[in-house]
Amino acid sequence: MVKQMKISNIIFGLLLCLGLTSAAYTGYQSQKIGLVNRAILADQQIQDDDYPYQQKFSAAYDQGRKQDYKHAVQTYGQLLETSPSLHEQAKIQFNIGNNLFVSGLIRRVNDDGSLNDDARYAYAQAKLAYEQSLRLEPMSSIAKFNLSLLHAVMSKNMKPSPKEQSTMELSNLPVGMP
């Protein structure tokens, strides 16, 4: 009987040690997650290397906030190469669309009122990004709203900028019909 009590005490002691160890590890993880959440809430860069996806997403968001739209789009594109979940892909595409849309808005119009080629390209790419976001997450009301806003800015009467006619003459081509 005494031998059985010693064995059961050893087993319960080991279970107690295991429980205390797992509780300490859970507390440590909770503290690390709390630091990341506080950094996100304070609009700061995430410095913890244990969260590379969140760190890169935060860096891309910060670049867009600082009006470095080109690099923000590139950083979001790098995130797409990490094979995130479909929900994360939709968020990334949405943010790419936002950065391209704002980038197109700050571009200048030409003297005749037509859009700059860079702005037209940014709008077209933003449209594709929003549409891809909606393919991945069709119920996203904010992506639908931004896409409709983009369509309002990209009116159908948006005339392309005039292209210069080439004045090069091809002298070895016959003129008229043979």
C-alpha positions in Angstrom: 0.0 0.0 0.0 2.8 2.4 0.9 4.5 1.5 -2.4 1.4 2.4 -4.3 1.1 5.7 -2.6 4.7 6.5 -3.4 4.2 5.7 -7.1 0.9 7.8 -7.2 2.7 10.7 -5.4 5.5 10.6 -8.0 3.0 10.5 -10.9 1.0 13.4 -9.4 4.2 15.3 -8.7 5.3 14.9 -12.3 1.9 16.0 -13.5 2.1 19.1 -11.2 5.6 20.0 -12.6 4.3 19.5 -16.2 1.3 21.8 -15.4 3.4 24.5 -13.9 5.8 24.4 -16.8 3.0 24.7 -19.3 1.4 27.5 -17.3 4.7 29.4 -17.3 5.2 28.9 -21.1 1.6 30.1 -21.7 2.2 33.2 -19.6 5.4 33.9 -21.6 3.6 33.5 -24.9 0.8 35.7 -23.7 3.3 38.4 -22.7 4.9 38.3 -26.2 1.5 38.5 -27.9 0.6 41.4 -25.6 3.7 43.3 -26.7 2.9 42.8 -30.4 -0.7 43.9 -29.8 0.4 47.1 -28.0 2.8 47.9 -30.8 0.0 47.5 -33.4 -2.4 49.7 -31.3 0.3 52.4 -31.0 1.0 52.3 -34.8 4.6 51.2 -34.2 6.7 48.8 -36.1 6.7 45.2 -34.7 10.2 44.4 -33.6 9.7 40.8 -32.5 11.3 38.4 -35.0 9.0 35.6 -33.9 6.2 37.2 -36.0 7.7 37.8 -39.4 4.4 38.0 -41.3 2.9 40.6 -38.9 6.3 42.4 -38.9 6.2 42.7 -42.8 2.5 43.6 -42.9 3.2 46.3 -40.3 6.1 47.6 -42.3 4.1 47.7 -45.5 1.2 49.5 -43.7 3.7 52.0 -42.3 5.2 52.7 -45.7 1.8 53.4 -47.1 1.0 55.7 -44.2 4.2 57.6 -44.9 3.1 58.0 -48.6 5.7 55.6 -49.9 3.1 53.8 -52.0 5.4 52.2 -54.4 7.4 50.4 -51.7 4.3 49.6 -49.7 2.9 47.8 -52.8 6.2 45.9 -53.2 6.2 44.9 -49.6 2.6 43.7 -49.8 3.6 41.8 -52.9 6.4 40.1 -51.0 3.8 39.0 -48.4 1.7 37.4 -51.1 4.7 35.2 -51.9 4.7 33.7 -48.4 1.5 31.7 -49.2 -0.8 33.3 -46.6 -4.4 32.1 -46.0 -7.2 33.2 -48.4 -8.4 35.7 -45.8 -5.0 37.2 -45.4 -4.6 37.3 -49.2 -7.8 39.2 -49.5 -6.6 41.8 -46.9 -3.2 42.1 -48.7 -5.0 42.7 -52.1 -7.3 45.2 -50.5 -4.3 47.1 -49.1 -2.5 47.0 -52.4 -5.6 48.4 -54.0 -5.7 51.2 -51.4 -2.1 52.2 -52.0 -2.5 52.2 -55.7 -5.7 54.1 -55.6 -4.2 56.9 -53.4 -1.1 56.9 -55.6 -3.3 57.5 -58.6 -5.2 60.3 -56.8 -2.0 62.2 -56.1 -0.8 62.1 -59.7 -1.2 65.2 -61.8 -3.6 65.6 -64.7 -2.3 66.7 -68.0 -2.9 70.3 -69.3 -5.8 69.1 -71.4 -7.6 67.5 -68.4 -6.7 64.0 -69.3 -5.1 61.7 -66.7 -1.4 61.2 -66.4 -0.4 57.8 -67.7 1.0 56.9 -64.3 -2.4 57.7 -62.7 -4.3 55.7 -65.3 -1.9 52.7 -64.7 -2.3 53.0 -60.9 -6.1 53.1 -61.2 -6.1 50.0 -63.5 -3.9 48.1 -61.1 -6.0 49.2 -58.1 -9.1 47.9 -59.8 -7.5 44.5 -60.4 -6.4 44.4 -56.8 -9.8 45.2 -55.4 -11.4 42.7 -57.8 -9.0 40.0 -56.6 -9.8 40.9 -53.0 -13.5 40.4 -53.8 -12.8 37.1 -55.5 -11.1 35.9 -52.4 -13.6 37.4 -49.9 -16.9 38.2 -51.8 -18.7 39.6 -48.8 -16.2 42.4 -48.0 -18.3 45.5 -48.0 -15.3 47.9 -47.7 -13.6 46.4 -50.8 -16.9 46.8 -52.6 -17.2 50.4 -51.5 -13.6 51.2 -52.5 -14.1 49.6 -55.9 -17.3 51.6 -56.5 -15.4 54.7 -55.4 -12.6 53.9 -57.8 -15.2 53.4 -60.6 -16.6 56.9 -59.9 -13.1 58.4 -60.2 -12.3 56.4 -63.4 -15.2 57.8 -65.4 -16.0 56.2 -68.7 -15.3 59.5 -70.4 -11.7 59.4 -69.2 -9.9 60.3 -72.4 -6.4 58.9 -72.9 -3.5 61.4 -73.2 -2.7 62.2 -76.8 0.2 60.3 -78.3 2.7 62.0 -80.6 2.5 60.9 -84.2 5.7 59.4 -85.5 7.2 61.6 -88.2 9.6 58.9 -89.3 9.3 58.3 -93.1 9.8 54.9 -94.5 11.4 55.6 -97.8 11.7 52.1 -99.2 7.9 51.4 -99.0 6.0 51.9 -102.3 3.3 54.5 -102.2 -0.2 53.6 -103.5 -1.5 50.3 -104.9 0.6 48.2 -107.3 
